[in-house]
Amino acid sequence: MATTETITTGEGHEAAALLERTREAVHPELRRTVEGLPGSMRRVAMYHFGWEHADGTPAAGSAGKAIRPALVLAGAQALRGPDTGAGDAATVRAAVAVELAHNFTLLHDDVIDKDVRRRGRATAWTVFGTPDAIITGDAMLALALRLLAQDGHPASAAASARLATCIIELCAGQQADCAFEQRPDVSLDECLTMAMAKTGALLGCACALGALYAGAGPDEVDAMDAFGREAGLAFQLIDDLIGIWGDPGHTGKPAGADLIARKKSLPVVAALTSGTTAGKELAALYAGPMTGDDVHAAAAAVERAGGRDWAQAHAADRMGRAVQQLSRAVPDLAAAGGLLALAEFVTRRTR
């Protein structure tokens, strides 16, 4: 997990400060909402967010980086001025809803991917069992939608509908991702479409909700959504690189975790479709189970086939597109410093 200590220069300092302010504003409301869950679901959720140990005793863990709720607050601030965002209770509730929806996906993803580590400790399904993890994820999504539906803000109905539509798209992306693992051939365009749905959609929705709670018009809301989607695809590209070359001490996951799972991540698909000798070597490795030596060989093959360079270059290209979309909603980009700092952070991170 990235912390304020890992972000050191320029936009990084601004992003660190914004993420810290977001956590201070959002986490108390997030925790109050989660504590309203009944019985065992509350216990699973409190463990997942790092607030309790498995036995229910208090823990000093982290509830996450808070990137998505930060986008909600920064989006509202960009359109409404520097005195809004974290101090606006309605916008904070919208940010909490987005964070709950995000964690619904994390609980389910860990089960689907059979991941055993998240945020430096055992995943919820390995501690409490698959049924409880899935059901708690479902409850988190219901909490998110109820939080918006019960809000008296004029934008709440539109925000609730937008989040629900986003989740359907996100689930379609997750389904495609799972299907790709069973297919020998996946095109790069298919993989990009999947990543836009699985990751870009929720980041776009977060920005759009910030715009809605700032009272923006439809064109501005759509432009903010497009900004988040493009930044989200850049985020996924970097995340895929970390999934191959990330430091386990920082990621909380085994080295080459995505390769071990033989995931069709973007750098991998770029390598597999490169037409190179290294791409063919990677295809042969992906045809069978991965040993420790195979993981190293696969990572080297992805790099030699150009997958790593392609992913880095494409992430930069998508960020350029994101800024173009943002300028449609906020012509004076100086007013969108928080959004730009967050986008810079998620595409420069190494863990």
C-alpha positions as CSV (number, residue, x, y, z in Angstrom):
1,M,0.0,0.0,0.0
2,A,1.2,3.5,-0.8
3,T,1.5,5.8,2.2
4,T,2.3,9.5,2.5
5,E,6.0,8.5,2.9
6,T,6.1,6.9,-0.5
7,I,4.9,10.0,-2.4
8,T,7.7,12.5,-2.3
9,T,7.6,15.3,-5.0
10,G,5.5,17.8,-6.8
11,E,2.0,16.5,-7.4
12,G,2.9,13.6,-5.1
13,H,2.9,15.9,-2.0
14,E,-0.5,17.3,-3.1
15,A,-1.9,13.8,-3.6
16,A,-0.6,12.7,-0.2
17,A,-2.3,15.6,1.5
18,L,-5.5,15.1,-0.4
19,L,-5.6,11.4,0.4
20,E,-5.0,12.1,4.1
21,R,-7.8,14.7,4.2
22,T,-10.0,12.2,2.4
23,R,-9.3,9.5,5.0
24,E,-10.0,11.9,7.8
25,A,-13.3,13.0,6.3
26,V,-14.5,9.7,4.9
27,H,-13.3,6.9,7.2
28,P,-15.4,8.0,10.3
29,E,-18.6,7.9,8.2
30,L,-17.5,4.7,6.5
31,R,-16.9,3.0,9.8
32,R,-20.2,4.2,11.2
33,T,-22.0,2.8,8.2
34,V,-20.1,-0.6,8.3
35,E,-20.8,-0.9,12.0
36,G,-24.5,-0.9,11.2
37,L,-24.2,-4.3,9.5
38,P,-25.7,-7.2,11.5
39,G,-23.8,-10.0,13.2
40,S,-21.1,-11.9,11.3
41,M,-21.2,-9.5,8.3
42,R,-20.1,-6.7,10.5
43,R,-17.2,-8.8,11.8
44,V,-16.1,-9.8,8.3
45,A,-16.3,-6.2,7.1
46,M,-14.5,-4.7,10.1
47,Y,-11.7,-7.2,9.5
48,H,-11.5,-6.5,5.8
49,F,-11.2,-2.8,6.4
50,G,-8.4,-3.4,9.0
51,W,-10.3,-2.1,12.0
52,E,-10.5,-5.4,13.8
53,H,-8.5,-8.7,14.1
54,A,-10.2,-11.9,13.2
55,D,-11.2,-12.4,16.8
56,G,-13.0,-9.0,16.9
57,T,-10.3,-7.2,19.0
58,P,-9.3,-3.7,17.7
59,A,-6.6,-3.5,15.1
60,A,-4.7,-0.5,13.8
61,G,-4.8,-1.6,10.1
62,S,-5.5,0.5,7.1
63,A,-8.9,0.8,5.3
64,G,-7.0,1.5,2.0
65,K,-5.6,4.3,0.0
66,A,-9.0,6.1,-0.5
67,I,-8.3,7.0,-4.1
68,R,-11.9,6.6,-5.2
69,P,-13.5,8.7,-2.5
70,A,-10.7,11.3,-3.0
71,L,-11.8,11.5,-6.6
72,V,-15.4,12.3,-5.5
73,L,-14.2,15.1,-3.2
74,A,-11.7,16.5,-5.6
75,G,-14.2,16.4,-8.4
76,A,-16.7,18.4,-6.4
77,Q,-14.0,20.8,-5.4
78,A,-12.8,21.3,-9.0
79,L,-16.2,22.4,-10.1
80,R,-17.4,24.2,-7.0
81,G,-14.4,25.8,-5.6
82,P,-11.7,25.2,-2.9
83,D,-14.1,25.6,0.0
84,T,-16.2,22.5,-0.9
85,G,-15.5,18.7,-0.9
86,A,-14.2,17.3,2.3
87,G,-16.3,19.8,4.4
88,D,-19.6,18.9,2.6
89,A,-21.5,16.2,4.4
90,A,-23.5,15.1,1.4
91,T,-20.4,14.8,-0.8
92,V,-18.7,12.8,1.9
93,R,-21.6,10.4,2.0
94,A,-21.3,10.0,-1.8
95,A,-17.6,9.3,-1.3
96,V,-18.4,6.7,1.3
97,A,-20.8,5.0,-1.1
98,V,-18.1,4.7,-3.8
99,E,-15.6,3.3,-1.3
100,L,-18.2,0.7,-0.1
101,A,-18.9,-0.3,-3.7
102,H,-15.1,-0.6,-4.3
103,N,-14.7,-2.9,-1.3
104,F,-17.6,-5.0,-2.5
105,T,-15.5,-5.7,-5.6
106,L,-12.4,-6.4,-3.5
107,L,-14.1,-9.0,-1.4
108,H,-15.5,-10.8,-4.4
109,D,-12.2,-10.4,-6.4
110,D,-10.2,-12.1,-3.7
111,V,-12.6,-15.1,-3.8
112,I,-12.6,-15.3,-7.6
113,D,-8.8,-14.9,-7.9
114,K,-8.1,-17.1,-4.8
115,D,-5.9,-14.3,-3.5
116,V,-4.7,-15.1,0.1
117,R,-3.2,-11.7,1.0
118,R,-4.5,-8.2,0.9
119,R,-3.1,-5.1,2.6
120,G,-0.5,-7.2,4.2
121,R,-2.6,-9.8,5.9
122,A,-4.9,-12.8,5.1
123,T,-7.9,-12.1,2.9
124,A,-11.3,-12.2,4.4
125,W,-12.4,-15.4,2.6
126,T,-9.4,-17.3,3.9
127,V,-10.3,-16.3,7.5
128,F,-14.1,-16.5,7.5
129,G,-14.8,-18.7,4.5
130,T,-16.0,-18.0,1.0
131,P,-19.8,-17.7,1.8
132,D,-19.3,-15.1,4.5
133,A,-16.9,-13.0,2.3
134,I,-19.3,-13.0,-0.7
135,I,-22.3,-12.2,1.4
136,T,-20.5,-9.4,3.2
137,G,-19.5,-8.0,-0.2
138,D,-23.1,-8.1,-1.3
139,A,-24.1,-6.2,1.9
140,M,-21.5,-3.5,1.3
141,L,-23.0,-2.8,-2.2
142,A,-26.4,-2.6,-0.7
143,L,-25.1,-0.2,2.0
144,A,-23.6,2.0,-0.8
145,L,-26.8,2.2,-2.8
146,R,-28.9,2.8,0.4
147,L,-26.6,5.6,1.5
148,L,-27.2,7.4,-1.8
149,A,-31.0,6.6,-2.0
150,Q,-31.7,7.9,1.5
151,D,-29.7,11.1,1.1
152,G,-31.8,14.3,0.7
153,H,-29.4,15.9,-1.7
154,P,-30.9,16.8,-5.1
155,A,-28.3,14.7,-6.9
156,S,-28.8,11.5,-4.8
157,A,-31.2,9.8,-7.2
158,A,-29.0,10.4,-10.3
159,A,-25.9,9.4,-8.3
160,S,-27.6,6.1,-7.1
161,A,-28.7,5.3,-10.7
162,R,-25.2,6.1,-12.0
163,L,-23.5,3.9,-9.4
164,A,-25.8,1.0,-10.0
165,T,-25.2,1.2,-13.8
166,C,-21.5,1.4,-13.1
167,I,-21.5,-1.8,-11.0
168,I,-23.3,-3.7,-13.8
169,E,-20.6,-2.6,-16.2
170,L,-17.9,-3.5,-13.6
171,C,-19.4,-7.0,-13.2
172,A,-19.4,-7.4,-16.9
173,G,-15.7,-6.5,-16.9
174,Q,-15.0,-9.0,-14.2
175,Q,-16.8,-11.7,-16.0
176,A,-14.8,-11.0,-19.2
177,D,-11.6,-11.1,-17.1
178,C,-12.5,-14.6,-15.8
179,A,-13.5,-15.8,-19.3
180,F,-10.1,-14.7,-20.7
181,E,-8.3,-17.0,-18.4
182,Q,-10.0,-20.0,-20.1
183,R,-9.3,-18.7,-23.6
184,P,-6.0,-19.3,-25.4
185,D,-6.3,-16.2,-27.6
186,V,-7.4,-12.8,-26.3
187,S,-7.0,-9.6,-28.4
188,L,-5.5,-6.5,-27.0
189,D,-8.7,-4.5,-27.8
190,E,-10.8,-7.0,-25.9
191,C,-8.4,-6.7,-22.9
192,L,-8.5,-2.9,-23.0
193,T,-12.3,-3.0,-23.1
194,M,-12.4,-5.3,-20.2
195,A,-10.0,-3.1,-18.2
196,M,-12.0,0.0,-18.9
197,A,-15.1,-1.7,-17.5
198,K,-13.5,-3.4,-14.6
199,T,-11.4,-0.5,-13.4
200,G,-12.1,2.6,-15.4
201,A,-15.9,2.6,-14.9
202,L,-15.7,3.0,-11.1
203,L,-13.1,5.7,-11.2
204,G,-15.2,7.5,-13.8
205,C,-18.3,7.1,-11.6
206,A,-16.4,8.6,-8.7
207,C,-15.5,11.7,-10.6
208,A,-19.0,11.9,-12.0
209,L,-20.6,11.7,-8.5
210,G,-18.3,14.6,-7.4
211,A,-19.6,16.6,-10.4
212,L,-23.2,15.7,-9.6
213,Y,-22.9,16.8,-6.0
214,A,-21.3,20.1,-7.2
215,G,-24.5,20.8,-9.3
216,A,-22.8,20.3,-12.6
217,G,-24.7,19.9,-15.9
218,P,-24.9,16.7,-18.0
219,D,-22.0,17.6,-20.3
220,E,-19.6,18.4,-17.4
221,V,-20.7,15.2,-15.6
222,D,-20.0,13.1,-18.6
223,A,-16.6,14.8,-19.2
224,M,-15.6,14.1,-15.6
225,D,-16.7,10.5,-16.0
226,A,-14.5,10.2,-19.2
227,F,-11.6,11.7,-17.3
228,G,-11.9,9.1,-14.6
229,R,-12.3,6.3,-17.0
230,E,-9.1,7.2,-18.9
231,A,-7.2,7.8,-15.7
232,G,-8.6,4.4,-14.5
233,L,-7.3,2.6,-17.5
234,A,-3.8,4.2,-16.9
235,F,-4.2,3.0,-13.3
236,Q,-4.9,-0.5,-14.4
237,L,-1.9,-0.6,-16.7
238,I,0.3,0.4,-13.8
239,D,-1.4,-2.1,-11.5
240,D,-0.8,-4.8,-14.0
241,L,2.9,-3.9,-14.1
242,I,3.0,-4.0,-10.3
243,G,1.3,-7.4,-10.5
244,I,4.3,-8.7,-12.4
245,W,7.2,-6.7,-11.0
246,G,5.9,-5.3,-7.7
247,D,7.8,-5.8,-4.5
248,P,5.9,-8.3,-2.3
249,G,7.0,-6.4,0.8
250,H,5.0,-3.4,-0.5
251,T,2.2,-5.1,-2.4
252,G,1.3,-7.7,0.3
253,K,1.1,-10.3,-2.5
254,P,3.6,-12.9,-3.8
255,A,6.1,-11.8,-6.5
256,G,4.6,-12.3,-9.9
257,A,1.2,-13.0,-8.4
258,D,-0.6,-12.3,-11.7
259,L,1.8,-14.6,-13.6
260,I,1.3,-17.4,-11.1
261,A,-2.5,-17.1,-11.7
262,R,-1.8,-16.9,-15.5
263,K,-3.9,-13.8,-15.7
264,K,-4.4,-12.2,-19.1
265,S,-3.3,-8.8,-17.8
266,L,-2.6,-6.0,-20.3
267,P,1.3,-6.3,-20.4
268,V,0.9,-10.1,-20.8
269,V,-1.7,-9.8,-23.7
270,A,0.5,-7.1,-25.4
271,A,3.4,-9.6,-25.2
272,L,1.3,-12.6,-26.3
273,T,0.1,-10.7,-29.4
274,S,3.4,-9.2,-30.2
275,G,4.4,-11.9,-32.8
276,T,7.8,-12.1,-31.2
277,T,9.8,-15.2,-30.2
278,A,9.5,-14.0,-26.6
279,G,5.7,-13.8,-27.0
280,K,5.7,-17.5,-28.1
281,E,7.8,-18.5,-25.2
282,L,5.4,-16.7,-22.9
283,A,2.4,-18.6,-24.5
284,A,4.2,-21.9,-23.9
285,L,4.7,-21.0,-20.2
286,Y,1.0,-19.9,-19.9
287,A,-0.1,-23.3,-21.3
288,G,0.8,-25.1,-18.0
289,P,1.1,-24.5,-14.3
290,M,3.8,-22.0,-13.1
291,T,6.7,-23.0,-11.0
292,G,9.0,-20.5,-9.3
293,D,11.5,-20.6,-12.2
294,D,8.6,-20.3,-14.7
295,V,7.4,-17.1,-13.1
296,H,10.8,-15.5,-13.5
297,A,11.0,-16.7,-17.1
298,A,7.5,-15.4,-17.8
299,A,8.3,-12.0,-16.5
300,A,11.5,-11.8,-18.6
301,A,9.5,-13.0,-21.6
302,V,6.9,-10.2,-21.1
303,E,9.6,-7.6,-21.0
304,R,11.6,-9.0,-24.0
305,A,8.3,-9.1,-26.0
306,G,7.8,-5.4,-25.3
307,G,4.8,-5.8,-22.9
308,R,6.4,-3.7,-20.2
309,D,7.3,-0.8,-22.5
310,W,4.0,-0.9,-24.2
311,A,2.1,-0.8,-20.9
312,Q,4.1,2.2,-19.6
313,A,3.7,4.1,-22.9
314,H,0.0,3.4,-23.1
315,A,-0.5,4.5,-19.5
316,A,1.1,7.9,-20.4
317,D,-1.1,8.1,-23.5
318,R,-4.3,7.4,-21.5
319,M,-3.3,10.1,-19.0
320,G,-3.0,12.6,-21.9
321,R,-6.5,11.6,-23.0
322,A,-7.7,12.0,-19.4
323,V,-6.5,15.6,-19.2
324,Q,-8.2,16.4,-22.5
325,Q,-11.5,15.2,-21.1
326,L,-11.0,17.0,-17.8
327,S,-10.5,20.3,-19.7
328,R,-14.0,19.9,-21.1
329,A,-15.4,20.1,-17.6
330,V,-12.8,22.4,-16.0
331,P,-11.3,24.7,-18.7
332,D,-9.0,26.3,-16.1
333,L,-7.1,23.2,-15.1
334,A,-5.5,25.1,-12.2
335,A,-8.9,24.6,-10.5
336,A,-8.5,20.8,-10.9
337,G,-5.2,20.5,-9.1
338,G,-6.4,17.8,-6.8
339,L,-7.7,15.6,-9.6
340,L,-4.5,16.0,-11.6
341,A,-2.4,15.2,-8.5
342,L,-4.4,12.0,-7.9
343,A,-4.0,11.0,-11.6
344,E,-0.3,11.7,-11.4
345,F,-0.1,9.6,-8.2
346,V,-1.9,6.5,-9.5
347,T,0.2,6.4,-12.7
348,R,3.6,7.1,-11.0
349,R,3.2,4.7,-8.1
350,T,5.4,1.6,-7.8
351,R,3.4,-0.4,-5.3
